[in-house]
Every structure is written in C-alpha cells, then in structure tokens.
Amino acid sequence: PGPRMESLPEAVLIRILASIPAVDLVLACRLVCCQWKNLVDGAALWILKCQQEGLTGAESQENAENWQNFYFLSKKRKNLIKNPCGEEDLQHWGEVENGGDGWKIEELPGDFGKEFPSEEVHKYFVTSYEWCRKAQVIDLKAEGYWEELMDTTQPKVTVRDWYAGRSDAGCLYELCVKLLSENEDVLAEYKSETITIPQDNDANWTEISHTFSDYGPGVRFVRFEHGGQDTLFWKGWYGVRVTNSSVTVEP
C-alpha cells in the first residue's frame, strides 16, 4: 500500500485540498479529522485557492482577515438589484409611486440625452412632472449571505446609482438606501440630498455611491429606493433618468 494521506507533508495536502470545490471543503472535508479541520479553517488553503482563481491582489492580501470569507464573498460578488436598467419594464421594483404620467422606460440615449458610459446598458427609467419613486428590497440570506457572516464579518455593502437629466429640462433626483433587521428596523441609512439638475444642462450621466461598513450585527435586508421629477411640470417624461443601479456585498 502507498503512503497514507496523513503522512503527506502539510504543503502537499493543502495543494490537494485546494483542488476540491469550496463548499465540499467546508461541509465535508473539515469533518474528516482534526488535521483537515485545521487546514480548512486556516488561511493557507484559502490564500492558495484565491491565488489559483485570480481573486487576490496586494490590497486584498492586506485587508482580508478571514480568507475563507474573502474567498466566498469574492465568488458571490454580483449585483443584487434585479432589472437595474429597465430591460424587464418595472418587474422586481415595488412600492412604485407614479406621479404625473408615471415611470417610463426609454432607449438610450433618448431625446436630448447622452449615451451611457458602458455599452452594456441600453435602457433607462425616466420620471414625470410629479414625484416618481420605486424601491427594491434585497433578502441577504436568500442571496446566500448567512447570518454569522453578516453579524461577525460585517462585509461592506456598496450601493451605486446613475442619474441624468435631458439637456432641455431641469429635474430633481434622490437616493435612499437602508440596512434593515429581520423585523425591518433601520440599522443604517444613507440618504442623498435632493440633487437639482438645472435646465440647459449637459445631460451627462453621473454616478452616486455609498459604502456601508461597521454597521453592527443584525442586518438581513437592504432597501434601495430612488426617484425624482422634472422642475418645469411639463406633461410627459422630462424628469430625471436613472439606470444601472447596483447593490453589492464586498469582500
């Protein structure tokens, strides 16, 4: 018989384990014996997996205190906002307030508008002559961010939105994002000022962003709300345009 697994040098065993899917490492391999548990719970194995899958850089090596969490967060990272660019009309957006003539979806660049900085974005939502608002609530646990991770690691939660006016009309824009508990108590909140875009503006797209960190235990939901209106009270859709909204949980 060949040599037993436990007789292998630790560095060799780490390389073998690094070839196994991460979920199997946590759910199965760490239960085999004390040595395997210590390796799966240690940093060396996850540093190697991050390096093998291109998830590591100088900045992440300095900041990643728990490499296992860093690995899973990096692999999971995606935009948690559904239908951010209006490709599915208003699907997935709730608590919709349709002031004036209500929300409308238009093709970029639109009348008196500019192209979006990314070629991947083709549509935007546009508001009317009274306040239009819409919201989306993200269930973090349903998206795979378990309670212990949110309570102990408290990964950064970054929100982004893009807004623009049309060059022949002034408009207003607001963004409000809340981190909520299981009972939907507000644990942290970011609210922009009411941003005014004057008439005869350049119609360029502007990004607004905020990162939540050290927000304390108990966060289970993210509530994202934005909206606006025009300032000229013209019938139709001359208000602020929004698209490419995003919420990401960062490693």
C-alpha positions in Angstrom: 0.0 0.0 0.0 1.1 3.6 -0.7 1.7 6.2 2.0 -1.4 7.3 4.0 -2.8 10.8 3.5 -1.8 11.9 7.0 1.8 11.1 6.2 1.9 13.7 3.4 3.7 17.0 4.0 1.2 19.7 5.0 2.1 21.8 2.0 1.3 18.9 -0.4 -2.0 18.2 1.5 -3.0 21.8 1.1 -2.4 21.7 -2.6 -4.6 18.6 -2.9 -7.4 20.1 -0.8 -7.2 23.3 -2.8 -8.4 21.4 -5.9 -11.7 20.5 -4.2 -14.8 22.7 -4.5 -15.0 25.2 -1.7 -18.5 24.0 -0.5 -17.2 20.4 -0.2 -14.2 21.6 1.8 -16.4 23.3 4.4 -19.3 20.8 4.5 -17.3 17.5 4.1 -13.5 17.7 4.2 -13.2 19.6 7.5 -15.2 16.8 9.2 -12.7 14.1 8.2 -10.2 14.6 11.0 -8.6 17.3 13.2 -5.8 17.9 10.8 -8.1 18.5 7.8 -10.4 20.7 10.0 -7.4 22.9 11.0 -6.3 23.2 7.3 -9.8 24.1 6.1 -10.2 26.6 8.9 -6.7 28.1 8.3 -5.6 30.8 6.0 -3.0 29.0 3.8 -5.6 26.8 1.9 -7.8 29.8 1.1 -4.9 32.0 0.1 -3.9 29.3 -2.4 -7.5 29.0 -3.7 -7.7 32.8 -4.1 -4.4 32.8 -6.0 -5.4 29.9 -8.2 -8.7 31.6 -9.2 -7.3 35.1 -9.6 -9.2 36.5 -6.6 -6.2 38.0 -4.8 -4.2 41.3 -5.1 -1.9 43.4 -3.0 -4.8 45.3 -1.5 -6.9 42.2 -0.7 -3.9 40.5 1.0 -3.6 43.4 3.4 -7.3 43.7 4.2 -8.6 40.1 4.2 -8.5 39.0 7.8 -10.6 35.9 7.2 -9.5 34.3 3.9 -12.3 31.8 3.8 -14.9 34.6 4.0 -12.9 36.6 1.5 -13.0 33.7 -0.9 -16.7 33.1 -0.6 -17.6 36.8 -0.8 -15.4 37.3 -3.9 -17.0 34.3 -5.7 -20.5 35.5 -4.8 -20.0 39.2 -5.7 -22.7 40.3 -8.1 -25.3 43.0 -8.5 -28.2 42.1 -6.1 -30.5 44.6 -7.8 -32.8 42.8 -10.3 -33.7 44.6 -13.5 -31.4 47.6 -12.9 -31.8 49.0 -16.4 -35.4 48.6 -17.3 -35.0 45.6 -19.6 -38.0 43.9 -17.9 -40.1 47.0 -17.6 -40.8 47.6 -13.9 -40.6 44.0 -12.9 -38.9 43.4 -9.5 -39.5 47.0 -8.4 -42.0 47.5 -5.6 -43.6 50.4 -3.8 -43.8 52.2 -7.1 -45.1 55.8 -6.9 -46.2 57.0 -10.4 -46.6 60.8 -10.0 -47.6 62.8 -13.1 -47.6 60.4 -16.1 -45.6 57.9 -14.1 -42.5 55.9 -14.8 -41.5 55.2 -18.4 -38.6 53.1 -19.9 -36.8 54.6 -22.8 -33.9 53.5 -25.1 -30.6 55.3 -24.7 -29.6 58.0 -25.5 -33.1 59.3 -25.6 -34.3 62.8 -26.7 -31.8 65.5 -25.7 -29.7 62.8 -23.9 -26.3 61.3 -23.9 -25.0 57.8 -24.4 -24.3 55.8 -21.2 -20.5 55.3 -20.3 -21.0 51.5 -20.6 -22.1 49.9 -23.9 -23.8 47.1 -21.9 -26.5 49.5 -20.8 -29.3 50.1 -23.3 -32.3 51.5 -21.4 -33.2 53.8 -18.5 -36.1 54.6 -16.4 -37.5 58.2 -16.6 -39.7 60.2 -14.3 -42.5 62.7 -14.9 -43.8 66.1 -13.7 -44.6 64.9 -10.1 -42.5 62.7 -7.9 -41.9 59.2 -9.1 -40.3 56.7 -6.8 -39.6 52.9 -6.8 -37.9 50.6 -4.4 -36.4 47.1 -4.2 -35.8 45.1 -1.0 -33.0 42.5 -1.1 -33.1 39.5 1.2 -29.5 38.9 2.0 -30.0 35.4 3.5 -31.9 34.3 0.3 -28.9 35.6 -1.7 -26.5 33.4 0.2 -25.1 35.8 2.9 -25.5 33.8 6.1 -26.3 35.4 9.4 -23.0 34.7 11.1 -21.2 36.4 8.1 -23.3 39.5 8.3 -23.1 39.7 12.1 -19.4 38.9 12.6 -17.5 39.8 9.4 -19.9 42.6 8.5 -18.8 42.8 4.9 -19.0 46.1 3.2 -22.3 46.8 1.3 -21.8 49.2 -1.6 -24.6 50.9 -3.4 -24.4 52.7 -6.7 -26.8 54.5 -9.0 -26.6 56.6 -12.2 -28.8 59.6 -13.0 -29.0 62.2 -15.7 -31.3 64.9 -17.0 -32.2 65.8 -20.5 -30.5 68.9 -21.8 -33.7 70.9 -22.3 -35.3 70.4 -18.9 -34.4 70.7 -15.2 -35.1 67.9 -12.8 -34.7 66.6 -9.2 -33.1 63.3 -8.0 -33.0 61.4 -4.7 -31.5 58.1 -3.4 -32.2 56.5 -0.1 -30.8 53.1 1.0 -31.5 51.4 4.3 -30.0 48.3 6.0 -32.8 46.5 7.8 -33.0 43.9 10.6 -35.2 40.8 10.5 -38.1 42.9 11.7 -37.2 45.6 9.2 -35.9 48.0 11.8 -33.5 50.5 10.3 -29.9 49.8 11.4 -28.1 52.1 9.0 -29.2 54.6 6.4 -27.8 56.6 3.5 -29.9 59.4 2.0 -28.6 61.7 -0.6 -29.5 65.4 -0.7 -32.2 66.3 -3.2 -30.0 66.8 -6.2 -31.1 69.6 -8.6 -30.1 69.4 -12.3 -30.7 72.8 -14.0 -32.4 73.4 -17.3 -29.9 73.6 -20.2 -27.6 71.0 -18.5 -25.1 68.9 -20.4 -27.2 65.7 -20.0 -24.2 63.7 -18.9 -24.6 60.6 -16.7 -23.4 60.9 -13.1 -22.7 58.1 -10.7 -23.6 58.3 -7.0 -22.3 55.7 -4.5 -22.1 54.9 -0.8 -20.4 52.1 1.1 -21.8 50.8 4.4 -19.2 49.4 6.9 -19.1 48.6 10.7 -22.9 48.7 10.7 -23.3 46.3 13.6 -24.9 42.9 13.8 -28.5 42.0 12.7 -28.6 43.2 9.1 -30.8 41.0 7.0 -32.2 43.2 4.2 -31.2 46.1 2.0 -33.9 48.5 0.9 -32.9 50.6 -2.2 -35.2 53.5 -3.2 -34.7 56.2 -5.8 -36.8 58.7 -7.8 -37.3 62.2 -9.0 -39.3 64.5 -11.2 -38.9 67.4 -13.6 -38.9 71.0 -12.3 -40.9 72.5 -15.2 -44.1 70.5 -14.7 -44.2 69.6 -18.4 -46.6 66.8 -19.3 -44.8 63.7 -20.3 -41.4 62.4 -19.3 -38.9 65.3 -18.8 -37.8 64.3 -15.3 -34.6 62.6 -14.1 -33.4 59.4 -15.8 -31.9 56.5 -13.7 -30.3 53.3 -14.7 -27.6 50.7 -13.8 -28.5 50.7 -10.1 -26.5 48.2 -8.0 -26.1 46.8 -4.5 -23.0 44.5 -3.9 -21.6 42.8 -0.8 -17.9 43.3 -1.0 -15.1 41.0 0.3 
